[in-house]
Amino acid sequence: AVAAYLRALNLSPNNAVVHGNLACVYYEQGLIDLAIDTYRRAIELQPNFPDAYCNLANALKEKGQVKEAEDCYNTALRLCSNHADSLNNLANIKREQGYIEEATRLYLRALEVFPDFAAAHSNLASVLQQQGKLKEALMHYKEAIRIQPTFADAYSNMGNTLKELQDVSGALQCYTRAIQINPAFADAHSNLASIHKDSGNIPEAIHSYRTALKLKPDFPDAYCNLAHCLQIVCDWSDYDIRMKKLVSIVAEQLEKNRLPSVHPHHSMLYPLTHDYRKAIAARHANLCLEKVNVLHKKPYNFEKELPPKRRLRIGYLSSDFGNHPTSHLMQSVPGLHDRSKVEIFCYALSADDGTTFRYKISRESENFVDLSQIPCNGKAADKIYSDGINILVNMNGYTKGARNEIFALRPAPIQVMWLGYPGTSGASFMDYIITDAITSPMELAYQYSEKLSYMPNTYFIGDHKQMFPHLKERIIVCDKQQSSVADNVTVINATDLSPLVENTDVKEIKEVVNAQKPVEITHKVAELPNTTQIVSMIASGQVHTSLNGVMVQNGLATTQTNNKAATGEEVPQNIVITTRRQYMLPDDAIVYCNFNQLYKIDPQTLESWVQILKNVPKSVLWLLRFPAVGEQNIKKTVSDFGKYDLF
């Protein structure tokens, strides 16, 4: 094509259209400088040439000369106000500069001129998605695909919108289709990986992120998400190299004022400085502000004092009112407030999951509002403001399901962080973080954007006393043939142990624990002639067995007999027996436990634990298989440290 255009120019050297076409070929070949010079020659020959100005602008933008590109698009539009490509491309620049409204206006103008402009539909959809107008965005993505059925970008971006709408299968189909159209589309592979990651299919996520990075090696989002996936499964191969690169990516992004590829919640897992963690949070907080600024809502007005005889109104906002660790910890809190002084509102960001946890919180809150039915953050903030909330509590921070845009709109005069997220929000719209002097020493206050509000002992609460009352009473089972009583080997629990006490030889044994101040502990011990029936029950997987005529339940079988009791939603009504053998733990070992998700462990921490095992005779480490795919990586790492006992 170049040769043909050059021959044409030999015959007609002042033909502006041929110069413009030749420049387009240079541009497609990546010869940007040559394309720019040739476009300029076309314009010199024909000053009223809007196509040439638009194409020159594209080339200048490719070179990073954004201001010059913007001028060229504007010149093209002065020459031809209906130049659809210039309208669309100028809108792209405005969007990148943060002028969302102007970008939206330009995209809509381009579609007025050319209704079947697939790229403009897709770009407008992207802006609408950014504004939280997901259903409108979806409509324009579908229109773009109708016009251009092989529009891979539109499929991939529509997948992102469907993902936000919680349509996982729809998002998966879109990403898969985008890759079918363009197998070298790195962003689509990365988006597909994110669906696998969120669904817990970490091996597939790792594979897709690695594919994305092969196609596009300089891809910070894919690299940092891959690092997080490897952390989830405890794959620590090349860990130090990976962490060094991750830190350098974050440093460069912060320096250039970009949104970091490391999420605030993940930043705690990596060797980042506290300043970096705070800056990462601040960037995400600013993103929330940008999203709500386009709503043009007037600031809410608040009374300086409470109206006479009105109670203080406290609102708890969370996506975790249901079967989630947050509710496991705080489900009794709404009902424990002094109702003579405070009125409690709980705002749920997630739909009812039908669990007892959700029911308890909704029942014991004076006011329970399901904001998942109000997806618009502006309207949700209006609802909170209309309720007259004085203190609004953010229980999500940057965890899954958060809607910090609501807090960015400031529907309450005082807004605080508590419980669900342990770090700083980095947000100007969060006033306090409820913490304690151990978790957040005053000398580290500079690491928080919020003021520190201390609880007297700890900010961290637990509802275990209410969830598991059957654990208050326990009896240790002892075989009379044993020479000594061993605690935490075989234990029986129930809300009412009297049937067993009345039919079994139960004694009280006192034990003095050597400490700085000796502590005397009293154990209730049931001495049995032998424990054969218990051993048999465990070995065979029986649900129940009889001890001196009293029916006791195998603790591991609770999921079979009453799943709600197993999840903590209900209190077991049976007498439950728990033994170390059920979990394949040695009877005579010191057992160290950590039941966090495995991603919270790093190689240095695990190595220190292994050193403890080596120095404490007859000791084992008991970890939660969460996720199961991480187990082999943990065992491999530990085996590299030397001899170990790991369960």
Secondary structure as UniProt FT lines:
FT   HELIX           2..11
FT   TURN            13..14
FT   HELIX           16..28
FT   TURN            29..30
FT   HELIX           32..45
FT   HELIX           50..62
FT   TURN            63..64
FT   HELIX           66..79
FT   TURN            81..82
FT   HELIX           84..96
FT   TURN            97..98
FT   HELIX           100..113
FT   TURN            115..116
FT   HELIX           118..130
FT   TURN            131..132
FT   HELIX           134..147
FT   TURN            149..150
FT   HELIX           152..164
FT   TURN            165..166
FT   HELIX           168..181
FT   TURN            183..184
FT   HELIX           186..198
FT   TURN            199..200
FT   HELIX           202..215
FT   HELIX           220..232
FT   TURN            233..234
FT   TURN            237..238
FT   HELIX           239..255
FT   TURN            256..257
FT   HELIX           264..267
FT   TURN            268..269
FT   HELIX           274..293
FT   TURN            294..295
FT   TURN            308..309
FT   STRAND          312..318
FT   HELIX           325..330
FT   TURN            331..332
FT   HELIX           333..336
FT   TURN            339..341
FT   STRAND          342..348
FT   HELIX           356..364
FT   STRAND          367..370
FT   HELIX           371..373
FT   HELIX           377..386
FT   TURN            387..388
FT   STRAND          391..394
FT   TURN            397..398
FT   TURN            400..401
FT   HELIX           404..408
FT   STRAND          414..417
FT   TURN            428..429
FT   STRAND          432..435
FT   TURN            437..439
FT   HELIX           442..447
FT   STRAND          451..454
FT   HELIX           464..467
FT   HELIX           469..471
FT   STRAND          474..479
FT   TURN            480..481
FT   TURN            487..489
FT   STRAND          490..493
FT   HELIX           498..503
FT   STRAND          505..513
FT   STRAND          519..528
FT   HELIX           532..540
FT   STRAND          544..547
FT   TURN            548..549
FT   STRAND          550..554
FT   HELIX           555..557
FT   HELIX           558..561
FT   HELIX           563..567
FT   STRAND          576..579
FT   HELIX           581..583
FT   TURN            587..588
FT   STRAND          590..594
FT   HELIX           598..600
FT   HELIX           603..615
FT   TURN            617..618
FT   STRAND          619..623
FT   HELIX           628..630
FT   HELIX           631..641
//
